[in-house]
Amino acid sequence: MSADRFRKWAMYAYAAVLLSFIIVPLLIVVPMSLTSSNALAFPTPGWSLRWYAELWNDQRWPNALWNSLVIGISTTLLSSLLGIPAAIGLAWGEFPGKKLIYAIIAAPLVVPVVIVGVAAFSFFATLGLVGNKLSIILVHTAMAVPVMLTAVIASLATFDRTLVRAAASLGAGAMRTFFKVVLPLIAPGVVTGAIIAFIISFDEVVVASFLSTGAERTLPRMIFSGVRESISPAIAAVAVLLIAFSAILLGLIAVLQSRSLKLRAKASA
């Protein structure tokens, strides 16, 4: 076996071990969610779907899911409305302080989430908005905009700006050029950023712990509270559904990235 072939197989083996280390603990949650016991146990003493039915019968779980969906979708829309124009301005514009503005927008990516949560609680408590979905949406949007910004800037890096000038020379206005020329070509990056923004909001628990109360609890907040108060197998059932949902979204991102690469290769051919 040649040295190059050995290194190739060694990297495959390393990747397989690393993925197993990450994925196997997640897979253990599946049989735990199907237990017939009243407590989390592995191996399970028996099999039952009762805890999935419990998620439907206990109104707290559907309410928490609804809150998470409303907050996640709202965050995605707001981060798109803010992130796309900001990305175009930063990618194509030339002005003083450009790097500073980008650093300020990207700050939520490097600031510890617990600090963001404490600061958000102090700010919104003075406004009387703690326990309101709006406060969570605004903070999640601040956390998601840098991701949307990065994804769109990556798409704009390979964008041919002569298409914009061509559209302008044919009489298209700025808005028409954006929706007919720019947006369709950067759509893979926009959709990827939107999906990641939704995942960030949907899975976030620290800020939600500070700002959500009672009926406004999100799904991750419900899981966290359930782990502290009572270890119920219903938590494992929710975890399985969240893992499946996240896997579907990540698969969609992979498909979009593959499609984007094919389009770029076709355009450069």
Secondary structure as GFF3:
##gff-version 3
##sequence-region A 1 269
A	DSSP	alpha_helix	3	33	.	.	.	ID=ss1
A	DSSP	alpha_helix	50	57	.	.	.	ID=ss2
A	DSSP	alpha_helix	60	92	.	.	.	ID=ss3
A	DSSP	alpha_helix	98	106	.	.	.	ID=ss4
A	DSSP	three_ten_helix	107	109	.	.	.	ID=ss5
A	DSSP	alpha_helix	113	127	.	.	.	ID=ss6
A	DSSP	alpha_helix	133	156	.	.	.	ID=ss7
A	DSSP	alpha_helix	162	169	.	.	.	ID=ss8
A	DSSP	alpha_helix	174	177	.	.	.	ID=ss9
A	DSSP	pi_helix	178	182	.	.	.	ID=ss10
A	DSSP	alpha_helix	183	203	.	.	.	ID=ss11
A	DSSP	alpha_helix	206	211	.	.	.	ID=ss12
A	DSSP	three_ten_helix	214	216	.	.	.	ID=ss13
A	DSSP	alpha_helix	219	229	.	.	.	ID=ss14
A	DSSP	alpha_helix	233	268	.	.	.	ID=ss15
###
